Amino acid sequence: MLMDQQEKLLSYNGELLVFQLSKLKSTQGSGTKVMKLHARRMSFDSCTKQFIETSTGSFSDCEDGVEMIHCSCASDFRTGILHPCVLLKKKMKKNTKYTLLLLHNSNKFELVLHFKLDYELKEPIKLLSGPTVLWSHAKSLFHISPQTCTVLCAPVQLCSIKWAGEIKGEGAVVLGTRAACLTDRGNGQSVPKSDAFIWGTECFAYAVEKQEALTRATFVPHAYGGVVACVHVCEVDAVRSKFRTSVVAVTCKSQVIIFQDGLPKDVHQLPYENPCSVQVAAVEGNSQLVVVTFASGDVCALWKRNLQVVSSWKNVRSILVDDFVGIGTEQILVLLKTDSISESLNTFQISNFGNVHHVNNISYEDDSHSTQELQKNHFLTIKGLEARLQAGFASVRELQQHLRLKEKVLVESCGALIDLVQDQKHSLPSAEKAGLVSLWDEPLDNGTSTPSIDKEQLVQEVWHRVVEDNLVVGVKLMDTYDLLLSDVRLSLVMGRKRPSAFPAKCRCSVVALKKAAPAESASHWQLEPLLKRIKLDCHNGKECNGEPSQVKVDRTKSFTAVTQLSPFLALHEVGCVVLLHATKRSCKDDEHLQKSKGMTLLCGKILLSLAEISAGKRSINLNDYKYTGSIKDLVALCAASHKVSLQIISSDYTLIHIKTWLQEQMECAAIKEYPDTFISCKSGNLNGTVFKWNLKTPFEGTLTVFYRHQTILFQCLHNLTRSLPPACKIKPLRVRSKKVLAEQLALTLEKEMVTLRQASSAALSQLENHLSLIYEESKEASSISAVQQFREQFQREQKQCMLGMNRTVGGALYRRLILNVFESQLNSDTIAWRCSLLGKLL
């Protein structure tokens, strides 16, 4: 009767091997337990689409308490034939005994190696030709084979094994990591002390048979030694006493990186965490698939040529790479988790993502979440491609302009040279402004071009900061143009100095800091809302046709984009293009109509390097942060943090002591330029936390907290509740509260009324101008008699009255009027719908 069982899977020459170590009761009735190792060979039948058992084998000389810890294929040094191997372990009182079995094609097991250790082996364990067993323990490399029959220790330090395999001309080679060494490497190169301090660990290759390090080959840069989780060496070629290498590595941050000759070539972020292994499958058409397995049972497959994800699976028991169908190229076999391997063999998928695709008993009914994630990824991909396309268009326009300028210079130079040869006087061309394009993409009126607004006129400054694992990019616009823009957002397009570039996923926000109020009293127009001031300026006939408004605001706004820093560090030195997307508000004097136009502007480029970030340049150290007066650091902290607004209401006591609580208990430093903003310099988690306190009335105020994680917010709330009177009420404010939506609805309704009034005024002014031009009379003296003069005047007034009753406007003006009215009504309806939804939720 079966009491206990261990199972492992292995692919071998297109077959599937199932190893089962079973614990059975003795058939003699003595009550003793017998361990037996079974091997089942199974092949895929293309007709039935099932795995069919072809042959079996067994090994009965297993001791009680033995465990199966590793299985893989290795060649026999006697014949050179590749065979499946199984490594068994048995714990004893003083040591641990290990046994290596080799399975022949006749399904007979052969005991080829056994040894004892005073410690237990842990993964990764590697089997190489011989078969040779390799492992690492106590920062040392050990190996044993049937040729040596004893455990040997390599004369090299080793922290962990990342890859082991055969290299032509070098034999068995181990790729691992160790502590960075400062001594000479034997090839005239040594590691600088600063690099060793930054890296901490380094990658190196060691030839086991030659007992020497491979200094002629670079597989993975030393800077990645501390972050690489698993490695697969795809290709190693010897060229002129050096090795050309191609390596696929997966970092502990779930990034797949392609290294070519020791240099990063491409990188991709995976959606799962804790990678544990990586395989490469050579599928049909000389294409290669990278298969990454994670500790959670998730598996992700990508094309090696472009690192594009082709498929992913969840709850995977095992994933194997071999030619199961027998077409000459490899496929991927995915076995899902079940109670036993026998059940998993009925629930599998074989595919090369080409002409081979077999699915057996895999249900996709509950895959709605994956479909939603796929749609979300498609949406994000489209947005990223649009940003990349816009950046490409901007670069192409710059190149075209540069080429036109070059051509013009060459033509003028040739003309000057011809005139010089012919002994003629060369006349210089007059300076002209050519190639000016409107920044706002406005149509040309009456053949006159709108003057362009340069990037230097609009963008005041582009900067970046590093906050923990985030990169914060900020753009400061000129105050005069800030009022004309809405829906401002940033895009980051990263790439090394080459044509290929890709957008970075980022989170955009606007950080507004309220300046200190001036000592003099504000005038009446400063108390009016900003939208009303802009409308009054346009209605009064001021110059706002593409020109910046002169309204001054009391706030400093910075537009920021926050993204992860790790994709930038994977390329050592990378340039990042900053694009600004916005909507520009403008109004026409002749029609009194407000218009909105979308725009995209290339703000500038930033350069990131691993050396500068490691040295702490433009980095904010939150472990011991002291505010130095840098507004950019303050904005970066706000952008990289989470935000919550708390409404504090006190019916019995005033809230004047909130500032005292911020400065004393929270140890906040007040910002001189922005008196409502405070930054905590208290040691611990609270260091670098930003507070904004807005006291509306002596009994009501709003406290905004910019925090990095929930623990900091809980500490602040605990401190705050202890210092407030018991009768105080603290209420979190929603981002879209009812009061805010009501104010927006009032503004949109007011804008709708103004639009209707402007439309009527524009139509009336056009008709009155037309009538006045037609029926304007001369003031010269008339020789006609008084009666005849009165009769003609009466007829003119009667005709003008009839024309006034049949007033019409032009088709172009009518279309513009209707479009503006519909846009304003649509905005009002949208805000009203949001108000109704919020009322139902409340």
ZAMARGU-4260 file (C-alpha; in steps of 0.2 Angstrom, whole numbers, plus 5000, padded with zeros to 4 digits):
<rodrens>
0) 5000/5000/5000 | 5007/5017/4995 | 5012/5028/5010 | 5022/5042/5004 | 5028/5048/4987
5) 5039/5061/4979 | 5038/5066/4960 | 5049/5075/4948 | 5048/5079/4929 | 5062/5080/4916
10) 5063/5081/4897 | 5075/5070/4888 | 5076/5069/4869 | 5058/5074/4866 | 5052/5062/4879
15) 5044/5066/4896 | 5052/5057/4911 | 5042/5055/4927 | 5052/5050/4942 | 5042/5044/4957
20) 5050/5039/4974 | 5038/5029/4983 | 5038/5022/5001 | 5029/5005/5001 | 5025/4993/5015
25) 5034/4977/5014 | 5025/4963/5005 | 5032/4950/5018 | 5021/4957/5032 | 5035/4962/5043
30) 5029/4980/5044 | 5045/4988/5037 | 5045/5001/5024 | 5053/4999/5007 | 5059/5014/4996
35) 5057/5012/4977 | 5062/5024/4963 | 5051/5022/4947 | 5054/5030/4930 | 5041/5032/4917
40) 5045/5037/4899 | 5031/5046/4890 | 5029/5053/4873 | 5017/5065/4865 | 5005/5057/4852
45) 5000/5070/4839 | 4984/5060/4835 | 4976/5058/4852 | 4984/5075/4859 | 4990/5065/4874
50) 5006/5059/4883 | 5007/5040/4881 | 5018/5029/4892 | 5031/5020/4882 | 5042/5011/4894
55) 5046/5010/4913 | 5060/5006/4924 | 5064/5005/4943 | 5077/5005/4956 | 5074/4995/4972
60) 5090/4997/4982 | 5085/5014/4990 | 5087/5015/5009 | 5073/5021/5020 | 5072/5039/5022
65) 5080/5044/5006 | 5074/5060/4997 | 5075/5065/4978 | 5082/5083/4978 | 5088/5086/4960
70) 5087/5078/4942 | 5094/5084/4926 | 5103/5077/4910 | 5122/5075/4910 | 5134/5066/4898
75) 5143/5050/4904 | 5162/5052/4903 | 5164/5034/4897 | 5153/5035/4881 | 5149/5054/4879
80) 5131/5050/4878 | 5118/5061/4887 | 5108/5052/4901 | 5095/5057/4914 | 5102/5058/4931
85) 5094/5058/4948 | 5102/5064/4965 | 5096/5056/4981 | 5099/5062/4999 | 5098/5053/5015
90) 5100/5061/5032 | 5111/5052/5045 | 5115/5056/5063 | 5132/5064/5059 | 5132/5068/5041
95) 5121/5067/5025 | 5124/5054/5012 | 5121/5058/4993 | 5119/5045/4979 | 5119/5049/4960
100) 5109/5037/4949 | 5111/5037/4930 | 5096/5030/4919 | 5101/5021/4903 | 5091/5019/4888
105) 5086/5002/4893 | 5077/5009/4908 | 5090/5002/4920 | 5097/5013/4934 | 5116/5013/4938
110) 5124/5020/4954 | 5138/5030/4947 | 5143/5041/4962 | 5140/5042/4981 | 5148/5054/4994
115) 5145/5061/5012 | 5145/5078/5018 | 5143/5086/5035 | 5130/5098/5029 | 5115/5098/5017
120) 5116/5104/4999 | 5104/5118/4994 | 5099/5124/4977 | 5107/5129/4965 | 5114/5112/4962
125) 5122/5109/4944 | 5125/5093/4935 | 5138/5094/4921 | 5147/5081/4910 | 5155/5066/4919
130) 5142/5068/4927 | 5150/5081/4939 | 5140/5088/4953 | 5144/5106/4957 | 5137/5117/4972
135) 5143/5131/4983 | 5144/5132/5002 | 5152/5144/5014 | 5158/5156/4999 | 5167/5141/4991
140) 5164/5130/4975 | 5164/5111/4977 | 5163/5098/4964 | 5164/5079/4963 | 5163/5066/4948
145) 5166/5048/4945 | 5183/5052/4939 | 5189/5060/4955 | 5178/5051/4967 | 5182/5064/4980
150) 5175/5081/4984 | 5186/5094/4978 | 5186/5113/4983 | 5190/5125/4969 | 5204/5138/4974
155) 5191/5153/4971 | 5179/5162/4982 | 5161/5160/4976 | 5145/5168/4984 | 5132/5160/4972
160) 5131/5150/4956 | 5121/5159/4942 | 5125/5147/4928 | 5135/5132/4924 | 5138/5124/4907
165) 5151/5118/4894 | 5161/5130/4883 | 5171/5124/4868 | 5189/5124/4872 | 5187/5127/4891
170) 5177/5113/4897 | 5165/5115/4912 | 5163/5133/4916 | 5154/5141/4931 | 5147/5159/4931
175) 5145/5166/4948 | 5147/5181/4959 | 5159/5185/4973 | 5164/5200/4983 | 5173/5213/4973
180) 5192/5211/4972 | 5204/5226/4971 | 5219/5215/4966 | 5226/5214/4949 | 5216/5202/4938
185) 5230/5195/4928 | 5226/5204/4912 | 5233/5221/4917 | 5217/5227/4923 | 5211/5230/4941
190) 5195/5236/4949 | 5195/5254/4956 | 5192/5256/4974 | 5177/5267/4970 | 5169/5254/4958
195) 5171/5240/4971 | 5163/5251/4984 | 5148/5254/4973 | 5146/5236/4966 | 5149/5226/4982
200) 5149/5211/4971 | 5156/5206/4954 | 5153/5193/4941 | 5166/5181/4935 | 5168/5165/4925
205) 5178/5150/4932 | 5184/5135/4921 | 5183/5120/4933 | 5195/5108/4923 | 5208/5121/4920
210) 5206/5129/4938 | 5207/5146/4932 | 5196/5162/4929 | 5191/5166/4912 | 5198/5184/4909
215) 5195/5184/4891 | 5176/5184/4892 | 5164/5196/4899 | 5146/5189/4902 | 5138/5201/4914
220) 5145/5218/4920 | 5151/5218/4937 | 5139/5232/4942 | 5125/5219/4940 | 5132/5206/4952
225) 5122/5211/4966 | 5105/5211/4957 | 5106/5197/4945 | 5094/5183/4951 | 5097/5170/4936
230) 5107/5169/4920 | 5106/5159/4904 | 5121/5160/4892 | 5115/5159/4874 | 5131/5159/4864
235) 5150/5159/4867 | 5161/5161/4852 | 5180/5162/4852 | 5186/5176/4841 | 5205/5181/4841
240) 5208/5175/4858 | 5193/5184/4865 | 5175/5177/4868 | 5159/5185/4860 | 5145/5182/4872
245) 5126/5183/4872 | 5118/5182/4889 | 5100/5183/4895 | 5099/5189/4914 | 5084/5192/4925
250) 5087/5204/4940 | 5079/5203/4957 | 5069/5218/4952 | 5060/5207/4938 | 5069/5215/4924
255) 5075/5205/4909 | 5091/5211/4902 | 5100/5206/4886 | 5119/5207/4887 | 5130/5207/4871
260) 5149/5205/4875 | 5146/5211/4893 | 5136/5227/4888 | 5117/5229/4891 | 5108/5229/4874
265) 5089/5229/4879 | 5079/5228/4895 | 5061/5224/4899 | 5051/5225/4915 | 5041/5209/4920
270) 5024/5210/4929 | 5029/5197/4942 | 5041/5196/4957 | 5054/5185/4964 | 5061/5176/4948
275) 5069/5159/4951 | 5074/5152/4934 | 5076/5157/4915 | 5076/5146/4900 | 5078/5149/4881
280) 5069/5139/4868 | 5075/5139/4850 | 5058/5138/4841 | 5054/5138/4822 | 5061/5151/4811
285) 5078/5154/4820 | 5068/5163/4833 | 5071/5161/4852 | 5059/5162/4867 | 5064/5168/4884
290) 5055/5159/4898 | 5055/5166/4915 | 5049/5156/4930 | 5044/5165/4947 | 5043/5158/4964
295) 5024/5161/4965 | 5021/5149/4951 | 5019/5162/4937 | 5028/5160/4921 | 5031/5173/4907
300) 5037/5170/4889 | 5045/5184/4879 | 5053/5185/4861 | 5072/5187/4863 | 5073/5198/4848
305) 5063/5212/4855 | 5058/5207/4873 | 5039/5207/4869 | 5029/5197/4880 | 5019/5183/4870
310) 5011/5174/4884 | 5010/5171/4903 | 5003/5158/4914 | 4998/5156/4933 | 4998/5141/4945
315) 5011/5132/4935 | 5019/5116/4941 | 5033/5114/4929 | 5038/5121/4912 | 5050/5111/4901
320) 5058/5115/4884 | 5061/5101/4871 | 5055/5095/4854 | 5040/5085/4861 | 5031/5086/4844
325) 5046/5080/4834 | 5047/5094/4821 | 5066/5098/4823 | 5064/5113/4834 | 5059/5116/4852
330) 5042/5119/4860 | 5037/5124/4877 | 5027/5112/4888 | 5017/5120/4902 | 5010/5109/4916
335) 4998/5117/4928 | 4997/5113/4947 | 4986/5099/4952 | 4986/5086/4966 | 4998/5074/4957
340) 5009/5074/4941 | 4997/5061/4933 | 4983/5074/4934 | 4995/5087/4927 | 4998/5077/4912
345) 4980/5079/4907 | 4980/5098/4909 | 4994/5105/4899 | 4999/5116/4884 | 5012/5113/4871
350) 5016/5128/4860 | 5030/5137/4850 | 5019/5152/4846 | 5019/5148/4828 | 5012/5133/4819
355) 5012/5121/4835 | 4998/5124/4848 | 4990/5110/4858 | 4979/5114/4873 | 4972/5100/4884
360) 4959/5103/4898 | 4964/5121/4901 | 4949/5132/4905 | 4949/5150/4901 | 4931/5154/4909
365) 4938/5164/4924 | 4951/5173/4914 | 4941/5190/4914 | 4954/5198/4925 | 4968/5193/4913
370) 4958/5200/4899 | 4955/5217/4908 | 4974/5217/4911 | 4977/5214/4893 | 4966/5228/4888
375) 4974/5240/4900 | 4991/5235/4894 | 4985/5238/4876 | 4979/5255/4881 | 4995/5260/4890
380) 5005/5253/4875 | 4995/5264/4863 | 4998/5279/4874 | 5017/5275/4874 | 5018/5273/4856
385) 5009/5290/4853 | 5021/5298/4864 | 5036/5290/4855 | 5028/5294/4838 | 5027/5313/4843
390) 5045/5313/4849 | 5050/5305/4833 | 5040/5318/4823 | 5049/5332/4833 | 5066/5325/4829
395) 5061/5323/4811 | 5056/5341/4810 | 5072/5347/4818 | 5082/5337/4806 | 5072/5344/4791
400) 5075/5361/4797 | 5093/5358/4799 | 5095/5351/4782 | 5086/5366/4774 | 5097/5377/4783
405) 5112/5368/4777 | 5106/5368/4759 | 5103/5386/4760 | 5121/5389/4766 | 5128/5379/4752
410) 5118/5388/4739 | 5124/5405/4745 | 5142/5399/4747 | 5142/5392/4729 | 5134/5409/4723
415) 5148/5419/4732 | 5161/5408/4725 | 5155/5410/4707 | 5154/5429/4709 | 5172/5429/4716
420) 5179/5419/4701 | 5169/5430/4689 | 5176/5445/4698 | 5158/5451/4702 | 5152/5459/4717
425) 5142/5447/4728 | 5126/5454/4736 | 5121/5447/4753 | 5103/5441/4754 | 5092/5451/4766
430) 5088/5443/4783 | 5071/5435/4783 | 5061/5425/4795 | 5057/5408/4787 | 5050/5392/4793
435) 5040/5400/4807 | 5026/5388/4812 | 5012/5392/4825 | 5015/5383/4842 | 4997/5382/4845
440) 4993/5374/4827 | 4980/5388/4824 | 4974/5390/4806 | 4980/5404/4795 | 4969/5419/4794
445) 4969/5430/4777 | 4985/5423/4772 | 4995/5429/4787 | 5005/5417/4797 | 5004/5417/4816
450) 5021/5420/4824 | 5028/5405/4833 | 5031/5404/4852 | 5048/5397/4855 | 5052/5384/4868
455) 5063/5396/4877 | 5048/5408/4879 | 5037/5395/4886 | 5047/5383/4897 | 5057/5392/4911
460) 5066/5377/4917 | 5068/5358/4916 | 5075/5348/4931 | 5075/5331/4939 | 5078/5323/4956
465) 5080/5306/4963 | 5069/5301/4978 | 5072/5284/4985 | 5068/5272/4970 | 5059/5286/4960
470) 5064/5298/4947 | 5055/5315/4947 | 5056/5326/4932 | 5049/5344/4934 | 5045/5357/4921
475) 5042/5375/4926 | 5033/5386/4914 | 5034/5405/4912 | 5021/5413/4923 | 5014/5423/4909
480) 5010/5408/4899 | 5004/5397/4913 | 4986/5404/4913 | 4983/5400/4895 | 4986/5381/4897
485) 4975/5367/4904 | 4976/5348/4905 | 4995/5349/4906 | 5004/5332/4907 | 5022/5326/4904
490) 5029/5311/4894 | 5046/5304/4896 | 5054/5295/4882 | 5070/5286/4886 | 5083/5278/4876
495) 5102/5277/4874 | 5111/5287/4860 | 5103/5278/4846 | 5086/5278/4836 | 5077/5265/4847
500) 5068/5273/4861 | 5053/5269/4872 | 5042/5279/4883 | 5043/5276/4902 | 5027/5273/4912
505) 5025/5288/4923 | 5013/5297/4935 | 5010/5315/4932 | 5004/5328/4944 | 5004/5347/4947
510) 5012/5354/4963 | 5005/5371/4967 | 5013/5381/4982 | 5005/5397/4988 | 5016/5412/4989
515) 5017/5424/5003 | 5003/5437/5002 | 5009/5455/4998 | 5007/5468/5012 | 4997/5480/5002
520) 4978/5477/5000 | 4972/5468/4984 | 4962/5478/4971 | 4945/5473/4967 | 4949/5463/4951
525) 4961/5452/4961 | 4947/5446/4971 | 4938/5440/4956 | 4940/5422/4950 | 4953/5418/4938
530) 4942/5412/4924 | 4931/5427/4926 | 4946/5439/4924 | 4951/5430/4908 | 4934/5431/4901
535) 4933/5450/4906 | 4949/5453/4897 | 4943/5445/4881 | 4927/5453/4882 | 4934/5470/4884
540) 4944/5468/4868 | 4962/5465/4876 | 4975/5457/4866 | 4973/5438/4869 | 4974/5431/4852
545) 4989/5419/4855 | 4997/5431/4867 | 5000/5428/4885 | 4989/5435/4898 | 4995/5448/4910
550) 4985/5441/4925 | 4997/5438/4940 | 4994/5423/4951 | 4999/5420/4969 | 5004/5402/4966
555) 5020/5394/4960 | 5015/5378/4949 | 5027/5365/4944 | 5022/5350/4932 | 5030/5334/4937
560) 5031/5316/4931 | 5036/5302/4943 | 5043/5285/4936 | 5053/5271/4942 | 5072/5273/4942
565) 5077/5255/4939 | 5074/5255/4920 | 5085/5270/4918 | 5099/5262/4928 | 5099/5246/4918
570) 5108/5256/4903 | 5122/5265/4913 | 5120/5281/4904 | 5103/5286/4896 | 5095/5301/4889
575) 5077/5305/4892 | 5067/5317/4881 | 5053/5327/4891 | 5037/5331/4881 | 5024/5342/4887
580) 5006/5339/4882 | 4993/5353/4885 | 4977/5362/4879 | 4979/5381/4875 | 4965/5393/4878
585) 4963/5408/4867 | 4950/5420/4860 | 4948/5430/4844 | 4945/5448/4844 | 4934/5448/4829
590) 4923/5434/4834 | 4924/5435/4853 | 4925/5416/4854 | 4935/5406/4866 | 4944/5391/4858
595) 4955/5376/4864 | 4969/5368/4854 | 4979/5353/4859 | 4998/5355/4858 | 5014/5345/4861
600) 5030/5353/4865 | 5048/5346/4867 | 5054/5354/4883 | 5071/5347/4883 | 5082/5332/4887
605) 5090/5326/4904 | 5105/5314/4905 | 5105/5301/4919 | 5121/5291/4923 | 5124/5277/4936
610) 5140/5286/4942 | 5131/5302/4946 | 5117/5294/4955 | 5128/5283/4965 | 5138/5299/4970
615) 5122/5306/4977 | 5120/5320/4964 | 5102/5327/4962 | 5097/5314/4975 | 5087/5317/4991
620) 5093/5307/5006 | 5078/5305/5017 | 5088/5296/5031 | 5095/5313/5036 | 5086/5326/5026
625) 5088/5344/5031 | 5079/5358/5021 | 5091/5369/5012 | 5079/5381/5004 | 5078/5372/4987
630) 5061/5373/4980 | 5065/5359/4968 | 5068/5347/4982 | 5052/5352/4990 | 5042/5349/4974
635) 5050/5333/4971 | 5045/5327/4988 | 5027/5332/4986 | 5027/5323/4968 | 5034/5307/4974
640) 5023/5306/4990 | 5005/5301/4993 | 4993/5315/4997 | 4979/5316/5009 | 4968/5331/5014
645) 4960/5332/5031 | 4946/5345/5035 | 4948/5350/5054 | 4933/5358/5062 | 4933/5364/5080
650) 4917/5371/5087 | 4923/5377/5104 | 4942/5381/5101 | 4951/5390/5088 | 4964/5381/5077
655) 4978/5393/5079 | 4989/5381/5088 | 4990/5369/5073 | 5006/5379/5067 | 5013/5377/5085
660) 5010/5358/5084 | 5019/5357/5067 | 5034/5367/5072 | 5037/5359/5089 | 5030/5341/5090
665) 5033/5337/5071 | 5049/5348/5071 | 5044/5356/5055 | 5053/5370/5046 | 5043/5384/5039
670) 5046/5389/5021 | 5049/5407/5020 | 5042/5409/5002 | 5027/5398/5005 | 5021/5401/5023
675) 5007/5388/5022 | 5020/5374/5018 | 5030/5365/5031 | 5043/5351/5030 | 5047/5339/5044
680) 5066/5337/5049 | 5062/5325/5063 | 5073/5310/5063 | 5065/5293/5058 | 5051/5289/5046
685) 5044/5307/5047 | 5059/5315/5040 | 5055/5323/5023 | 5036/5323/5026 | 5028/5339/5019
690) 5013/5348/5027 | 5001/5361/5020 | 4990/5371/5032 | 4976/5381/5026 | 4966/5390/5039
695) 4949/5396/5031 | 4941/5402/5047 | 4948/5402/5065 | 4937/5386/5068 | 4940/5377/5051
700) 4955/5373/5041 | 4962/5360/5029 | 4978/5350/5033 | 4986/5342/5018 | 4999/5328/5022
705) 5012/5322/5009 | 5018/5305/5015 | 5028/5291/5008 | 5019/5276/5016 | 5004/5272/5027
710) 5015/5271/5043 | 5020/5289/5042 | 5002/5294/5040 | 4996/5284/5055 | 5010/5292/5065
715) 5004/5310/5060 | 4986/5306/5064 | 4991/5299/5081 | 5001/5314/5085 | 4987/5326/5079
720) 4973/5318/5088 | 4982/5319/5104 | 4985/5338/5102 | 4968/5343/5096 | 4953/5346/5108
725) 4941/5332/5111 | 4927/5341/5102 | 4937/5343/5086 | 4931/5333/5070 | 4944/5326/5057
730) 4936/5322/5041 | 4946/5316/5025 | 4942/5326/5010 | 4938/5317/4993 | 4947/5322/4978
735) 4931/5326/4969 | 4920/5333/4984 | 4903/5339/4982 | 4908/5357/4985 | 4921/5357/4972
740) 4910/5349/4959 | 4896/5363/4963 | 4909/5376/4961 | 4914/5369/4944 | 4896/5367/4939
745) 4893/5386/4943 | 4909/5391/4933 | 4903/5380/4918 | 4886/5387/4918 | 4893/5405/4919
750) 4904/5401/4904 | 4889/5394/4894 | 4880/5410/4897 | 4895/5420/4892 | 4897/5410/4876
755) 4878/5412/4871 | 4880/5431/4874 | 4896/5432/4864 | 4888/5422/4850 | 4873/5434/4849
760) 4885/5449/4850 | 4896/5443/4836 | 4881/5440/4825 | 4873/5457/4828 | 4890/5466/4826
765) 4893/5458/4809 | 4875/5462/4803 | 4876/5480/4809 | 4893/5483/4801 | 4886/5476/4785
770) 4871/5487/4785 | 4881/5502/4790 | 4893/5499/4775 | 4878/5498/4763 | 4867/5512/4769
775) 4880/5524/4774 | 4875/5541/4767 | 4886/5555/4761 | 4885/5571/4771 | 4886/5582/4755
780) 4872/5595/4753 | 4858/5590/4742 | 4850/5601/4729 | 4834/5591/4729 | 4819/5599/4737
785) 4814/5596/4755 | 4799/5585/4751 | 4808/5574/4739 | 4822/5572/4751 | 4810/5567/4765
790) 4802/5554/4754 | 4818/5546/4749 | 4824/5545/4767 | 4807/5537/4772 | 4809/5524/4758
795) 4827/5520/4764 | 4822/5518/4782 | 4807/5507/4777 | 4819/5496/4767 | 4832/5495/4781
800) 4818/5489/4793 | 4813/5475/4781 | 4831/5469/4780 | 4832/5470/4799 | 4818/5458/4801
805) 4827/5445/4789 | 4844/5445/4797 | 4856/5431/4792 | 4874/5427/4796 | 4887/5419/4786
810) 4889/5400/4786 | 4907/5399/4793 | 4902/5411/4808 | 4886/5401/4811 | 4896/5385/4812
815) 4909/5392/4824 | 4895/5399/4835 | 4886/5382/4836 | 4902/5373/4840 | 4906/5384/4854
820) 4889/5383/4862 | 4889/5364/4860 | 4906/5363/4869 | 4900/5374/4883 | 4884/5364/4885
825) 4893/5347/4885 | 4905/5353/4899 | 4890/5359/4909 | 4881/5342/4907 | 4897/5332/4911
830) 4899/5341/4928 | 4880/5340/4932 | 4881/5321/4929 | 4896/5319/4941 | 4886/5329/4954
835) 4872/5317/4952 | 4883/5302/4954 | 4891/5309/4969 | 4874/5313/4977 | 4869/5295/4974
840) 4885/5288/4983 | 4883/5300/4998
</rodrens>
